[in-house]
Amino acid sequence: MIEELERANSIITEFLSIGRNDNTSQFETQNLNAIVNALIPLIKADAMGQGKIVKTEINDLPDLSLKSKEIRQVILNLCRNGLEAMASDGCLLIKTYVENEQVVLSIRDQGKGIKPEILKKLGTPFLTDKENGNGLGLSICYSIAERHKAIIEVDTGPKGTEFYVKFNF
């Protein structure tokens, strides 16, 4: 009973954070690579516990105006989704690079891809195809991207899914 109450509280807290701008932290000029590199040990530990691996391709980037707490949440949500989508021996690839005057964060998994009916509604609160999912992770990611004037694009197929978070600089 207490476990279910804690889960309900967690869902409500996540839902409330979707539309709320995090006023406790300010936009600061920083490098996306610093945020990614700080999270890599945590993501790799999570992957190792699931029998999966994480690879990175980190390229030089210009600094951006970011709220690091929010960007950490985007990275962790996308990585967690990617890890959950794969069988145990899958590889999650995290890349950063510059393309078309945008800083790009790319997270690619080797899962089965996203179903077309889900893909059309991606980012909608409470939309999930996971047994224990609450459907808020991607919704939060899209809200954070919007606050950062970034866009999220998705490329998916039977051999996996790649999320691109693109920041203008």
N, C-alpha and C positions, 0 to 999 in steps of 0.2 A: 504493500500500500504506500509506504513512504517513498519507495523507489519510483512509483508511478506519479506521485505528487511532485517529486524532484524533476522528472521528465516533463511533466506538464508545465512546471515553472520555467524550465529551460526553453521550451517551445515558445511560451508567451514572451519571455525576455528577448529571444531572437526575433520574434515577429515585431515587437515594439521597436527594435533597433533598425528595422528595414527603412522606415521613413525618417528616422531621427538622424539629424546631422550631429556627429560627435563633436560637441563644443568643448570637450575636455582637452582635446589636442588641437594644435594649430597646424596649418600647412607650413612645411619647412622645406627649404631647398636641400635636397639630398639625392643620393644615387640609389636607384632601384636595386642595383647589384648588392649593395650593402645589406638591404632588407632580405633579399633572396639568400645570400650567403649565410646570414645569421640563422635562417630557418632550415637550411639543408641538413644539419645534424639531426634535428627533430624529425624531419620528413624521412630521412634514411633509416632512423631507428624504427619508425612506424612501419616502413616498408619491409625491413628485415624481419620484424615480428610476424609479418604475413607471408614471408617467403618470396618477396618481390625485391626488385632493385631500382635504384634511382640514379640516373645519369644527368649530368649538367653540361651545358654549353653556354658559358657566360662570356659575353663580349663587352668591350668598352662601351660605355653609355654616357651621354651628357646628364647632368643633374636635372632633376625635376622638382616641382613644388608638390609635395606629397604629405599625407597624414600617415605616418608609418604604421600606426596601430590598425588603421583600416586596410592598408595594403597588405599587411601581414594576414589579416582575416581573409582577404581575397585569395592570396597564395595558398593558405592552409585549406580553405574550402575546395579550391580547384584540385589541389593535390590529393586531398582526402577522397574526393569523388573519383578521381582517376585511379587511385589505389583500390577503391571498392569495386570498380568496374572490371578489374583484371583478375585472371586466374593466378594461382601462386606460382610464379616463375616469370610473370610479366615485368616489363620495364617501363618506368615512368621517366620521361625526358623533359627536363626543365631548361628552357633556353631564354636568353635575353639578347636582343640585337636591335640595330637601328635599320629601319626600312621606310622609304618614302617620307622622310622627315618626321618619323614617329618612333618612339621607343616601344619595343614590342616585348611582352612577356608571353612566352608560349609554353603550354603544359600539355604534353601528349601522352596518352595511355595506349595500351594494347588490348583494350576491352572489345566488346562486341558491337560497339557503336550505340548511338542513341536512336530510338525508334522514331520514325517520321512524325507520328502523332504527338510525341513528347517534344520533339525538336521545334515544332511550330509554336509551342507555348512556353519554351524555355524561359526561365526567369519569373514565371507567374508564382506568386506565393501559394504554398501548400501543394504544388504540383510535384509529384514524385512517382517513381516506379520502383522504389526501394521498399522492402518489407518493413524496415524500421526507420525509414526516413520521415522527416517532417515537412520536406518541400520548401525549406526556407534558405538553405545555403546559397543556391544560385541567385535567388531573389535578392539576397543581401549583397552578393557580388555585383549584380547589375546596378543596384542603388549606389554602392560605393564608387563604381566606375563612373556613373553619371555625375556624382559630386566632384570627381577628379577630371571631368570633361574628357573621359576616356571612353572607348567603345570596346565591347566584347564581341568577337566573332567566333564561330564554331565551324569546324570541318569534321565531319563524322562519316564513318563507313564500317563495314564488317570487321576491319582490322584495327579499329580504334578510333579515338576522338582526340582532336586537338583544339584547345581553347587558346585564343589570342586576345590579350588585353593590350590595347593600343593607346598610348599616351602621346598627345601632341606636345612639342617643346618649342 
